[in-house]
Amino acid sequence: MAQLVTFSVDGVKRPGALKNDRVLDLHAAGLPVDDTGDLTAIVRGGSAALDQVNAAIADWSAPEYALDAVKLDAPIQHPPKVIGIGLNYLDHCREANMAVPTEPVVFTKYSTSVTGPYDDVHWYEDTCHDMDYEVELGVVIGKRASRVSEADALDYVLGYTVVNDVSARDLQLGGAGQWDIGKSLDTTCPYGPAIVTKDEIKDPHDLDLNLSVNGDIRQTSNTSNLIFKIPALIAYLTKGITLLPGDLIATGTPFGVALGMKDPIWLKDGDICEARIERLGVIRNTMRARS
């Protein structure tokens, strides 16, 4: 299969496939596109569209671009849902001084929080100050899923991606404890750089991941340490919620967030966050505090 991307040339978004630092224009290869210009129509097209993608990649005769000549955008600009999972690594539960959950802790990041893998993340200083980072394995749903068993859950996965669940802790945990607002500010869900289709990843539960701030490694772990693995999460969610093609599940973050420090080092204007996951790539975002 492929590394699926959304890229821009001269400000126009297009769906693409990434290979050897070249980007194939999938729309020019005959794949469907809607007014977003991104991967949405392809993902909604299901197995038939993915067969077309495979054929276009095998042929590789459509227009292509050098990777450094294009801008990579969020693979799906407006996912139907962005679902966050909290406290899904044991060491993160401990640093947050919270009990280890007996079932998944679920919250929402609004789709308007989505931004590109190399775009700026911004917040307004009259809204919040205590900004934190969280590297997470993202799971992209490939087909409608309801009442799915753990045994069948991975059949509903399109692929995997890198997410930085940027969080305003003073909103999330202070005052009224506004988890959804603290997690959903505009631009606080950068992800990408691609959706790596599941056939490219032998075991999503054995991937190294880390996050650095200005080159200083703050988080490092492996997805083997997830408390609730991907099949369990999908089965749990679909007991009463229908997952749709393009939905993004951020599976939780490991130890090392600012919240867990004795003297938290919150993100500040100009900081550069790099979130990496083995075989999925790196996203790099500059933090911007606005007055």
N, C-alpha and C positions, 0 to 999 in steps of 0.2 A: 504494500500500500504506500503510504506517503507521509510527508510532513506538509500539512495543509496550512496555508497562510492567507492573510488578507494584506495586500500591498497597495501602495499609492504611487502613481506616476503622474506628475503635473497636477497633483491634487485630486486625481480621480482614483477611487478605490476599485480594486479588482480581486477576484479570488485567484489563488495561485498554489503551485506546488513547489517546494524547495528541495533542491538536490545539488550537491557540490557547489554551493555558493551561486547557483543560478536559480532564477524564479521563472517558472513556466506560467504563462497567462492562460488560466483555465477557461475564462470566458471566451477568449479568442479561439480556444480549442473546442468550443461548442457547448460548454457546460452552462447551466442556467444561472441567472443572476437576477436579483430583485433590486429595488431602488436603494438598498443599503450599499450595494456594490461589494458586499463581503461574502462569506461562505454560507450564509443563511440558506439560500435556495438550494445549494448543493447538499447541505446536511438534511434539509427537509425532504430532499429527493430520494433519500434512503438508499437501498442497495443498488438500484438502477443507476442513480447518479454516481455512486462510488465506483461502479463498474466502468462508467465513462471516464472517471478520473484515472483509473488504472490504465485504461486504453490510451488516454492522452499522454500519460507519463511514459508508457512503453514506446509510444510513437515519437514523442518529444519533437514534433515538427511545428507546433504553434509558436508564436512570438515568445521570446524569453528575454530576461534582463539580468544583468549582474546584480547580485544582492546589494552591493554598495551603491547601486544607482537608483534604488527604490527606498521607500519608507515602509517599514512593517507596522501595521496597525493591529488592534485587537482582532483576533481571528473572527469572532462574532461580536459585532458592535453592541447589539442589544439582545443578550440571551433572554429567553422567556423567563427564566429564573436563575438567580445566583444564590445557592444555598451554602451556608457556612456551617462547619462542624467545629464546635468548641471543645477544648480539653480532651484532645484525642491522642496525646502523648503523655505517658506517665510522668516524665520529668517536667513537663510543662504544668501539669496539675500541681505538682509540688511547689514549683517556683511561684505560681499564682496563689498558693495557699488555699487551694480549693480541693474538695473531695474528688476522688477518682469516680467518674460517673459509672452507673450500672446500665445505662442505655445512652445512645448518642445525644449530645447537646446540640440542638439545631437552632440556627438563627438565619436571618435574611440579610443579604447585601442587595440593595436595589440595583436594577440593571443600569441606572444612570451613573453608578459608581465606576463602571467599566472604562478603562482607558488602555492605551497601547503599551507594548512592552518596553518602549524607549521614550515614552512621553513623560512630561512633568506631572508630578502629583502635587496638588495644591490644597491649601486650607486657608480659612480666614481667621485672623487672630482674634476677632471679636466673637468667634464661635467656639474655638477650642485651642488648646495649647499642648496637651500631653499626647503627642503623636508617636505611635509605635509601629513596628514592622512585624510581619509574620510570613515567612516562606512556607508555602503549602503546595502539595501535589493537587492539581486540578483534574477532575474527571469530567469529560464532555459526553453527554448522553447522545446516542445516535438514533434512537427510535422510541416511540411512545411506550411508556412502561407503567403498568399498574398491577398491583398485587403480584410482584415478582418474587420468586424464591431466591435464596442465596445461591443455590446450585445453578440457576439460570441467569443471575444478575449481570455477569460480564458480557453476555450476549447483547445487552442493551447499551454497552459502552462503545462510543465512536473512537475515543482516544484520550490522550493525557496531555497536560500542559503545566506551565509554571505560573503560580499565582503569588502575589504579595498582598496579603490581607491587611492593608494599612488601617490602623484603628485609632480613633480618638478616645483614649482611655478616660479622660475627664468627662466625656459625654456617656461613654459606655457604662462606667462604674460609679460615677458621681451623681449627686442629685437624685433624679428619678430612676437612674439606672437604665438609660436609653440605649440598649444593645443595638437595635436596628439602626438608629440614627448614628451612633458612634461608629458603626461599621459601614455606613452607607453614604458618607459624604462624597460629593462629586470627585471623580478621578482616583478614589482610594481603592480601586480594584484593578491595578495593572495586571495584565496576563498575556501569555504568549511564550516565546515568539511565534510558536506554531502549535497546531494540534497534531501531535504525533499519533498516528493511528495505532490501535491496540496490537495489531499483528507485528508491529515493530518493537514492542516491549514484551520481552519474554515473561517477566514477572514484575508487575507494578508495585509489589510489596518488597522489593529489594533494590531500591534506588537511593543513592546518596543524595542528600540535599544540604544546602547551606545558604547563609545570607551574610553579606558584609555591608558595613556602612563606612564609606570613605576608605575602603580597602581593609578595614578591621573586621575579621570574622566574628560575628556575634552568635550565629546559630550553626550547628552542624549535627546531622543525624542521618538516619536511614529510614525509609518508609516501612521497613520490617517492624519498626517500633510503634506503628499505629495500634491503638487499643481496639478500635472497631475498623476492620478491614473493609475494602470497597464493596464486596458482596453483601456484607452485613448492613452497611449504610444504605445501599440501594433497596434491599429488602425492607429495612425499617421505614424508609421514606415512603415507599410505594404501598405500604399498608393502607394509607388513606390519601396520599397525594399522587397525582399522575405526573410523571416526569415526561418532558417533551424534548424532541430533537433540538439540540443546542443548549439545553440546560447545563449549567456549570456547577459542579459540587467542589468546594474547597474543603479538603479533607482534614484540616487541622494543622497546627504548627508545633514544633518541638521546643525544647528548652533554649533560653537565651534572649528572650524578648526584654525590652527595657522595663516593662512592668515588674519583672522578677528581680531586678537589681535593688540592692539596699539603697543606693542613690541613683534613681533611674536616669539614664542618658536618653532623653527624648529626642526624636528627630527635630532638626532645625533647618531653617532656610539654607539652601545650598548643599545639604547633605546628598550624597549619591548612594542609593541602595542598589545592590546587585543580588538578585535571588537566582540560585542555580539548582537545577536538578539533573542528575546524571541522565544522559541520552535525550533529554528534553530541551536543553539549552539554558540560556541565561536571559533574564530581563533586567534592565538597568534604567532606573528612574531617578531624576533629580527632584528633591523636595523643595517646595516653594511655599513660604508663609506669606500671605497677603494681608495688608492692612485694610 
